[in-house]
Amino acid sequence: MSLNRFEQTLYDYVRGHAEERQYWHDKVRAIVGESIDTPAGVSRLDSELWRYYEERSAVVPAFGDTERGPALRRTSMKNLAELLIRLWTDPKPANRAPPEPDIDG
């Protein structure tokens, strides 16, 4: 999976800070638990990650290599959301059709 530079910066930051990692781990699990389907969870997490990125970019020097300030334009965090869901949640069982009865006997 390829992350854009904003996603990669945020991912590296969260991985390097235990409290932030625990916060996002719990948040990801809660969002997935509340979502009816994975795309809804990804969409919600994408929005939450972007809001967090905006907040942190104003105060964290690690975000200095990315575009900062009022001109910061919304960038997708969908790949990062999908990665965190994949890493931090149990896979949901696939909805498989029940086996068809054996009509030969």
C-alpha positions in Angstrom: 0.0 0.0 0.0 1.3 3.4 -0.9 0.7 6.4 1.4 0.9 10.0 0.2 3.4 12.2 2.0 0.7 13.6 4.4 -0.4 10.1 5.3 3.2 8.9 5.7 4.1 11.8 8.0 1.1 11.2 10.2 1.7 7.4 10.2 5.4 7.9 11.2 4.4 10.4 13.9 1.7 8.1 15.4 4.1 5.1 15.3 6.8 7.1 17.1 4.6 8.3 20.0 3.1 5.6 22.2 0.2 7.7 23.6 -0.8 8.8 20.2 -0.6 5.3 18.9 -2.8 4.0 21.7 -5.3 6.8 21.1 -5.6 6.0 17.4 -5.6 2.2 18.0 -8.6 2.6 20.3 -10.3 5.1 18.0 -9.9 2.9 14.9 -11.3 -0.1 16.8 -14.2 2.0 18.0 -15.0 3.4 14.6 -14.9 0.0 13.0 -17.1 -1.4 15.8 -19.7 1.3 15.2 -19.7 1.1 11.4 -22.2 -1.1 9.5 -19.7 -1.7 6.8 -16.0 -1.1 6.1 -16.3 1.7 3.6 -18.3 3.8 6.1 -15.6 3.2 8.7 -12.9 4.1 6.2 -14.7 7.3 5.3 -15.2 8.4 8.9 -11.6 7.6 9.8 -10.4 9.5 6.7 -12.2 12.6 8.0 -10.9 12.1 11.6 -7.3 11.6 10.4 -7.4 14.8 8.3 -8.8 16.9 11.2 -6.0 15.5 13.4 -3.4 16.2 10.7 -4.6 19.8 10.5 -4.4 20.2 14.2 -1.0 18.7 14.6 0.5 20.5 11.6 0.1 23.8 13.4 2.3 22.7 16.4 4.5 19.7 15.5 7.8 20.3 13.8 7.7 16.9 12.2 5.0 18.1 10.0 7.1 21.0 8.7 8.1 19.3 5.5 4.5 19.4 4.3 2.4 22.4 3.4 1.4 24.2 6.6 -0.7 27.1 7.5 -4.1 28.4 6.3 -3.3 27.3 2.7 -3.3 23.6 3.7 -5.7 21.9 1.3 -7.7 18.8 2.2 -5.8 15.6 1.2 -7.2 12.1 1.3 -6.2 10.0 4.2 -8.1 7.0 2.8 -5.1 4.8 2.3 -3.9 5.4 5.9 -7.4 4.7 7.2 -7.5 1.4 5.3 -4.0 0.5 6.6 -4.8 1.2 10.2 -8.1 -0.7 10.0 -6.2 -3.7 8.5 -3.4 -3.5 11.1 -5.5 -2.9 14.2 -8.8 -4.7 13.8 -9.8 -8.3 13.4 -10.9 -9.2 9.8 -14.6 -9.5 9.5 -15.8 -12.9 8.2 -16.8 -12.9 4.6 -20.5 -13.3 4.0 -20.6 -16.6 2.3 -23.6 -18.4 1.0 -24.5 -21.5 2.9 -23.5 -24.8 1.1 -26.2 -26.1 -1.3 -27.8 -29.3 -0.2 -26.6 -32.5 -2.0 -29.5 -33.5 -4.2 -27.9 -36.8 -5.2 -28.3 -38.4 -2.0 
